[in-house]
């Protein structure tokens, strides 16, 4: 999938995976916010920031959290927060994931950044 604003390195069509969990960050890029997720469930948010910097995203880190991905139900839930950066902004995550989910054929995302 070619969405430059959201990168989730999972095969979202792999329905053999019942539930995937990964950390994510949102950073301000030159042309707006970018969401970057990890491939490994226990990766650190700091490693995601480092990878975003290597990718050329030099703006402020707005926050982060955890994604729970269910390919069988075609749902993505975003919640929790990072220790260093706090929760990603609710509205920004909703907008980024709504576009991404629409392109991937997933249900509207469940975003609960403000509950944690």
C-alpha positions as CSV (number, residue, x, y, z in Angstrom):
1,X,0.0,0.0,0.0
2,X,1.4,3.4,-1.0
3,X,0.4,5.7,1.9
4,X,3.4,8.0,2.7
5,X,1.7,9.4,5.8
6,X,1.1,6.1,7.5
7,X,3.5,3.1,7.5
8,X,2.5,0.0,9.2
9,X,4.9,-2.8,8.2
10,X,2.4,-5.7,8.6
11,X,0.6,-7.7,6.0
12,X,-2.9,-6.5,6.7
13,X,-4.3,-9.1,4.3
14,X,-2.8,-12.0,6.3
15,X,-6.0,-13.4,8.0
16,X,-4.0,-16.2,9.6
17,X,-2.8,-13.6,12.1
18,X,-5.5,-13.3,14.7
19,X,-4.1,-10.2,16.5
20,X,-1.0,-8.1,16.0
21,X,0.3,-5.5,18.4
22,X,2.9,-2.9,17.6
23,X,4.0,0.5,18.9
24,X,3.7,3.7,16.9
25,X,4.7,7.3,16.9
26,X,3.4,10.4,15.2
27,X,5.9,13.0,14.1
28,X,5.5,16.3,12.3
29,X,6.9,16.0,8.8
30,X,7.6,18.8,6.3
31,X,4.2,18.2,4.7
32,X,2.2,17.2,7.8
33,X,2.0,14.5,10.4
34,X,3.3,11.0,9.8
35,X,2.5,7.8,11.7
36,X,5.2,5.2,11.8
37,X,4.6,1.7,13.4
38,X,7.1,-1.0,14.3
39,X,7.2,-4.5,12.9
40,X,8.2,-6.0,16.3
41,X,5.7,-5.9,19.1
42,X,8.3,-5.1,21.7
43,X,10.2,-2.4,19.8
44,X,10.7,0.9,21.6
45,X,9.2,4.2,20.7
46,X,12.7,5.6,20.6
47,X,13.7,3.1,17.9
48,X,10.8,4.4,15.9
49,X,11.9,8.0,16.3
50,X,15.4,7.0,15.2
51,X,14.0,5.3,12.1
52,X,11.8,8.3,11.3
53,X,14.8,10.6,11.5
54,X,16.8,8.2,9.2
55,X,13.8,8.4,6.8
56,X,14.1,12.2,6.8
57,X,11.2,13.1,9.1
58,X,12.9,15.8,11.2
59,X,9.9,17.4,12.9
60,X,8.7,17.3,16.5
61,X,7.4,13.9,17.8
62,X,3.8,14.6,18.7
63,X,3.3,11.4,20.7
64,X,2.7,7.7,20.3
65,X,1.0,4.6,21.5
66,X,0.1,1.0,20.6
67,X,-1.8,-0.4,17.6
68,X,-3.8,-3.6,17.9
69,X,-4.5,-5.0,14.5
70,X,-7.0,-7.7,13.7
71,X,-6.9,-8.8,10.1
72,X,-9.7,-11.3,10.5
73,X,-12.1,-8.6,11.7
74,X,-10.3,-5.9,9.5
75,X,-9.9,-3.6,12.5
76,X,-7.2,-1.4,13.9
77,X,-7.4,0.1,17.5
78,X,-5.0,2.8,18.6
79,X,-4.5,3.5,22.3
80,X,-2.0,4.0,25.2
81,X,0.9,6.4,25.2
82,X,4.7,6.6,25.2
83,X,6.6,7.4,28.4
84,X,8.8,10.0,26.8
85,X,6.4,11.6,24.3
86,X,2.9,11.1,25.8
87,X,-0.2,10.1,23.8
88,X,-0.4,11.0,20.1
89,X,-3.0,13.6,19.4
90,X,-6.4,11.9,19.1
91,X,-7.7,13.9,16.1
92,X,-4.4,13.4,14.2
93,X,-4.4,9.7,14.8
94,X,-8.0,9.4,13.8
95,X,-7.5,11.2,10.5
96,X,-4.3,9.4,9.6
97,X,-5.7,5.9,10.4
98,X,-9.1,6.6,8.8
99,X,-7.4,7.3,5.5
100,X,-5.1,4.3,5.9
101,X,-8.0,1.9,6.8
102,X,-10.1,3.1,4.0
103,X,-7.3,2.3,1.5
104,X,-6.7,-1.1,3.2
105,X,-10.3,-2.1,3.2
106,X,-10.5,-2.0,7.0
107,X,-13.3,-0.8,9.2
108,X,-13.1,2.7,10.6
109,X,-10.3,2.7,13.2
110,X,-11.0,2.8,16.9
111,X,-8.8,5.5,18.4
112,X,-8.8,6.0,22.2
113,X,-5.7,8.1,22.8
114,X,-7.3,10.3,25.4
115,X,-8.5,7.4,27.6
116,X,-5.0,6.4,28.8
